[in-house]
Amino acid sequence: MGSIIRTQRKLLNFTQEQACVGICSTPYLSKLENNSIRPNDEILMLLCERLDLDLKQFQTVDRTKYNELLDEYYEALLFRREAVIQRKFSEIQEEMESFHFEQKQLFKLYYINDLLRRDLLEKAEGVLGELEQYRDAFSEYQKYHYYKVKAIYHLKHKQLEESLIMFKKAEKLVKEATTFEPDFYYYCAIAYSRTQQYFRSIENLNKALDFYKKYIQIDSITNCHLLLGINYLLLHEYDFAEQQFNITLDVSSTQNKPGMRAKILHNLGYLKYKQGHFQQSIELLKESLNLKGYTKLSLNTLYLLSVVKMKINKNMSEEFNRGKMLAENEGNLEYQYKFKVLELELKGTLTEKENVQFLVKDILPYYKSNCDRDDYRDLISKIANIYEENGSYKNAAYYYKICLTI
């Protein structure tokens, strides 16, 4: 009660003195806001009138059934029971007017999980905005869910630093979660992987994987093994990486999901490229591309195919031309930049002064804000190498130093 009154008072920009004048003393209101006392009915009614609060939310009503309804909705989300999710969502909407304030906020936090799961980011942002003003009134349990969904929201927008800050806040409160949440550890693993903290990523993936295997959540098992493979690949543990990718292929073979198979083949193609097996890499990447088709989802495969073929014959391939055009048509700036750099390398003009400035002034800031750290670090290393080749040793040293700190 106290936290709700305090939050509403602050939203109205009332001081304690302004809120309680003619109703009660300032020390009394302070104790009420700190939940040290419960006001009598008359004072509570007057404060609700002044602060435009609904008195009903403070009246003693048995809301056990609403808590149970929220628990059922949450459990359905946890176990991916789609039909139950929809049914419980509808039931909650019918009962929403009778929900207590805290129950309404908790429902919104659970609902954001569902929106983020379905990549409905604009809707998630809107609900997050509604919750922001009540954050000070959250219980520890609600704070855990709030930090968690904020972390996932930032992660899906590639705001990695902000995401990690929120994940770390949620980690401190994870004991408040009444149920083990594998998705929390899975998304943590993605954030750690994209910020080059591969061992932490692997640790979180193994926590999530135990749950997913226990409840036979095939899609989640596949995603975990795929990310494990990517982590081992980036750690140059190629045998372990291939083992994980093959497990993923085996698991996914039980389902008719060409999109997942395309992802796995893409990563196997990248693995073979890193091992120097270029022809095997091309075959795997072409198979991945056939499954994806020429859509925005194929940009990474078109780019990687262009890179691998460039290693063999130093020419612009059909995949290069298609990828470059697709990136422009989709307005995908990341891949527009990647294909542009590749084009300059193929033409042998990347080291020219105006192109180096293009790398430093345009592409590098974009990579820093929007791309994974591996891409950002690789670009800095490329810039440092160019400066060294051009005899600009001071600039080369500057960028090598940055590269070492990432």
Disulfide bonds with the S-S distance in Angstrom:
none
